[in-house]
Amino acid sequence: MTVRQPRYSKEEFAQRGDYIYETQIKPQLEAGNDGKIVAIDIETGDFEIDKSEIVACDRLETRHPDAQIWIVRIGSRHVRRFGGRTRRTA
């Protein structure tokens, strides 16, 4: 198994991933895909979407073995949540 090395700083990695998502992918995918995962190669702009993070990343890596992958959950600011949630009452 090849270990992929990051080619960008954490900041540049995040900036590239967010920029590609906001400008190229989000307008196409938002409607009807809430909660799904988008795996984005920040070098090519190519992406995969699936309800499973692993499946989306695996499909993208099949096409781009050396992909630098940024992950976004559609309709959320977070890919994962840690800790408990408080319920809102109306």
NUMARPA-301886 format. One line per 4 residues: number of its first residue (from 1); their letters; for each residue x, y, z of N, C-alpha, C. Coordinates in pm, 1 decimal, padded with zeros to 6 digits. Example, Ala and Ser with C-alpha at 12.3 -4.5 7.8 and 13.67 -1.06 7.14 Angstrom:
// residues 2
1) AS) 01319.0 -00569.0 00780.0 01230.0 -00450.0 00780.0 01320.0 -00330.0 00780.0; 01285.0 -00225.0 00708.0 01367.0 -00106.0 00714.0 01290.0 00003.0 00787.0
// end
This chain:
// residues 90
1) MTVR) 00084.8 -00118.5 00000.0 00000.0 00000.0 00000.0 00088.8 00124.0 00000.0; 00062.4 00212.8 -00089.9 00139.3 00336.1 -00101.2 00085.9 00440.0 -00003.1; 00176.1 00502.6 00068.2 00135.9 00609.2 00159.7 00142.7 00740.8 00083.3; 00030.5 00807.7 00076.9 00021.6 00935.0 00004.8 00072.9 01047.4 00092.7
5) QPRY) 00156.9 01131.5 00037.5 00211.4 01244.5 00111.2 00139.2 01372.5 00069.2; 00101.8 01454.9 00165.4 00038.1 01582.0 00129.0 00136.6 01672.7 00056.3; 00086.6 01743.0 -00044.1 00170.8 01833.4 -00122.2 00139.7 01979.6 -00093.3; 00050.7 02003.9 00001.0 00007.7 02140.3 00032.2 00002.4 02157.0 00182.9
9) SKEE) 00011.9 02280.6 00228.2 -00007.5 02307.6 00370.7 -00154.2 02280.0 00403.7; -00184.5 02264.4 00531.6 -00322.9 02241.4 00572.7 -00414.0 02354.5 00527.4; -00364.1 02476.0 00536.3 -00443.9 02592.9 00497.8 -00473.3 02593.3 00348.7; -00370.4 02570.0 00267.6 -00391.3 02569.5 00122.5 -00480.1 02453.2 00080.7
13) FAQR) -00462.3 02338.0 00144.5 -00544.1 02220.5 00117.0 -00691.6 02254.9 00137.9; -00722.9 02314.6 00253.8 -00860.4 02351.3 00287.2 -00913.3 02458.9 00192.4; -00831.2 02558.7 00161.5 -00875.1 02665.5 00071.6 -00908.6 02611.5 -00067.2; -00822.8 02525.8 -00119.0 -00847.2 02467.2 -00251.3 -00974.7 02382.7 -00250.8
17) GDYI) -00987.8 02296.1 -00149.9 -01105.3 02209.4 -00141.3 -01234.2 02287.7 -00129.4; -01237.1 02385.9 -00040.9 -01357.0 02467.5 -00023.1 -01389.9 02547.7 -00148.7; -01287.5 02602.5 -00212.9 -01309.2 02682.0 -00333.3 -01371.9 02596.0 -00444.2; -01315.6 02478.9 -00468.2 -01369.1 02389.3 -00572.3 -01512.7 02350.3 -00539.0
21) YETQ) -01537.7 02316.5 -00412.2 -01673.2 02277.7 -00373.8 -01771.3 02392.3 -00395.5; -01739.2 02509.4 -00344.3 -01832.0 02623.6 -00350.2 -01856.9 02672.4 -00492.8; -01754.3 02672.8 -00578.0 -01768.5 02732.1 -00710.8 -01807.8 02633.2 -00819.8; -01767.6 02507.9 -00807.8 -01789.8 02412.7 -00916.3 -01889.1 02301.6 -00883.4
25) IKPQ) -01888.0 02254.4 -00759.0 -01965.4 02135.3 -00725.5 -02098.0 02167.7 -00658.3; -02097.1 02253.7 -00560.7 -02217.0 02285.2 -00482.5 -02336.8 02324.2 -00569.8; -02318.7 02412.3 -00669.4 -02434.5 02449.2 -00750.9 -02499.8 02330.4 -00823.4; -02424.2 02226.5 -00851.8 -02475.4 02108.9 -00922.1 -02542.9 02008.2 -00829.0
29) LEAG) -02495.8 01998.1 -00704.1 -02532.4 01885.1 -00619.5 -02619.9 01914.2 -00499.6; -02632.7 02035.8 -00455.3 -02700.4 02064.6 -00328.7 -02841.0 02004.8 -00320.6; -02923.9 02029.3 -00418.4 -03063.4 01985.7 -00411.0 -03075.4 01833.6 -00409.5; -03142.8 01782.3 -00306.5 -03170.3 01639.3 -00299.1 -03055.7 01551.8 -00252.2
33) NDGK) -02944.3 01609.7 -00215.9 -02828.7 01529.5 -00175.4 -02782.5 01558.9 -00033.0; -02865.9 01622.8 00046.9 -02828.2 01654.8 00185.2 -02774.6 01532.5 00258.6; -02662.6 01553.1 00326.3 -02604.0 01446.9 00407.5 -02506.5 01358.0 00334.3; -02504.2 01361.5 00201.9 -02410.4 01278.5 00126.6 -02270.3 01339.5 00132.6
37) IVAI) -02172.8 01256.6 00105.6 -02031.9 01295.6 00108.5 -01982.5 01322.7 -00032.7; -01905.6 01429.7 -00047.3 -01837.1 01459.2 -00173.3 -01687.3 01448.6 -00146.7; -01620.5 01361.1 -00219.9 -01474.9 01348.4 -00213.1 -01419.3 01420.8 -00335.3; -01333.3 01520.2 -00312.6 -01283.0 01606.8 -00419.3 -01131.5 01594.2 -00430.0
41) DIET) -01082.2 01571.2 -00551.7 -00938.1 01578.1 -00575.4 -00905.1 01725.6 -00596.8; -00830.6 01784.6 -00505.1 -00805.8 01929.3 -00511.0 -00710.7 01968.7 -00623.2; -00649.8 01873.1 -00689.3 -00561.3 01905.7 -00801.2 -00634.1 01902.5 -00935.3; -00727.7 01810.1 -00951.2 -00797.6 01797.3 -01079.6 -00937.9 01856.5 -01075.9
45) GDFE) -00995.7 01871.3 -00956.6 -01133.6 01917.5 -00944.7 -01233.5 01805.3 -00964.4; -01185.1 01685.9 -00994.0 -01273.0 01570.3 -01012.5 -01330.3 01531.0 -00876.8; -01450.0 01470.5 -00875.3 -01512.1 01435.4 -00747.7 -01600.5 01313.3 -00760.7; -01632.7 01256.3 -00645.7 -01727.1 01146.2 -00633.9 -01822.9 01179.2 -00521.2
49) IDKS) -01945.5 01132.8 -00532.2 -02045.7 01155.1 -00429.0 -02105.3 01020.9 -00388.3; -02125.6 01004.7 -00258.1 -02186.8 00882.2 -00206.9 -02231.6 00908.4 -00064.2; -02319.0 00823.9 -00011.9 -02356.7 00838.6 00128.1 -02246.3 00787.8 00219.6; -02151.4 00710.4 00164.7 -02038.3 00657.4 00240.5 -01910.0 00730.2 00203.2
53) EIVA) -01841.0 00781.1 00304.2 -01712.9 00848.6 00282.5 -01611.7 00754.4 00217.4; -01606.6 00631.4 00264.2 -01509.5 00534.1 00213.0 -01536.7 00501.4 00066.7; -01662.3 00479.5 00032.4 -01697.9 00445.8 -00106.0 -01663.7 00561.3 -00199.8; -01698.0 00684.0 -00161.2 -01667.7 00799.8 -00245.0 -01516.4 00813.5 -00265.7
57) CDRL) -01439.7 00800.0 -00158.0 -01292.8 00812.0 -00168.4 -01234.3 00698.9 -00251.9; -01282.1 00576.5 -00232.0 -01230.6 00463.0 -00308.9 -01254.9 00479.9 -00458.4; -01373.8 00525.4 -00495.3 -01403.1 00546.6 -00638.2 -01313.6 00655.5 -00696.6; -01291.7 00763.2 -00620.5 -01205.9 00871.0 -00668.4 -01061.6 00822.4 -00681.8
61) ETRH) -01014.3 00745.6 -00585.0 -00877.4 00693.1 -00590.4 -00858.7 00592.6 -00703.3; -00964.6 00524.2 -00742.8 -00955.0 00431.7 -00855.8 -00922.3 00508.6 -00983.3; -00984.3 00624.3 -00999.1 -00960.0 00707.0 -01118.0 -00833.9 00790.8 -01106.2; -00802.0 00834.0 -00983.4 -00684.8 00919.9 -00958.7 -00607.0 00862.9 -00839.3
65) PDAQ) -00520.3 00766.4 -00863.7 -00450.4 00698.7 -00753.7 -00370.3 00790.9 -00661.6; -00327.0 00905.1 -00711.7 -00246.8 00996.1 -00630.9 -00326.9 01120.0 -00588.6; -00459.3 01104.9 -00581.3 -00547.3 01217.8 -00550.9 -00516.7 01278.3 -00413.8; -00531.1 01409.1 -00406.5 -00523.7 01483.1 -00280.9 -00669.7 01513.2 -00245.7
69) IWIV) -00727.9 01434.4 -00154.7 -00873.1 01433.6 -00134.7 -00918.6 01524.3 -00020.9; -01013.9 01610.3 -00052.9 -01084.2 01696.7 00042.9 -01226.7 01644.6 00049.6; -01281.7 01632.4 00170.1 -01414.5 01574.8 00188.2 -01510.3 01678.6 00244.7; -01630.9 01681.5 00188.1 -01736.3 01773.8 00231.1 -01865.7 01694.6 00247.2
73) RIGS) -01943.6 01725.3 00351.8 -02077.6 01669.3 00364.9 -02175.2 01774.6 00313.8; -02255.8 01738.2 00216.1 -02349.9 01832.4 00155.4 -02451.6 01878.6 00259.0; -02468.8 02009.6 00266.1 -02566.7 02069.0 00355.7 -02520.5 02083.3 00499.4; -02391.2 02059.4 00526.1 -02339.3 02068.0 00662.3 -02203.3 02136.5 00662.3
77) RHVR) -02171.6 02202.0 00773.1 -02037.9 02259.5 00786.9 -01938.0 02155.6 00833.3; -01986.3 02038.9 00876.2 -01900.2 01935.8 00935.0 -01917.6 01803.1 00861.6; -01807.4 01731.7 00844.5 -01815.8 01597.1 00788.5 -01860.7 01501.7 00898.0; -01804.6 01518.0 01018.5 -01840.7 01434.2 01133.9 -01868.6 01522.1 01253.3
81) RFGG) -01942.5 01467.2 01348.7 -01969.3 01537.8 01474.6 -01915.3 01452.7 01588.5; -01855.7 01517.3 01684.2 -01806.1 01450.0 01803.7 -01882.5 01503.3 01923.2; -01912.9 01417.5 02017.5 -01983.0 01462.5 02137.5 -02132.7 01457.7 02121.1; -02202.0 01494.5 02226.0 -02347.2 01489.9 02225.4 -02408.6 01610.5 02159.1
85) RTRR) -02533.8 01596.3 02131.4 -02611.5 01706.0 02073.8 -02717.1 01747.2 02174.1; -02748.1 01871.1 02175.4 -02859.2 01916.4 02258.8 -02980.5 01930.6 02168.6; -03093.8 01890.3 02220.7 -03216.7 01901.1 02141.8 -03275.1 02039.1 02157.3; -03321.6 02090.2 02048.1 -03389.3 02219.4 02050.1 -03537.6 02194.2 02066.1
89) TA) -03598.2 02270.6 02150.0 -03743.2 02261.4 02166.0 -03805.2 02391.7 02120.1; -03915.7 02379.8 02054.9 -03981.5 02499.4 02001.9 -04071.4 02562.9 02102.9
// end
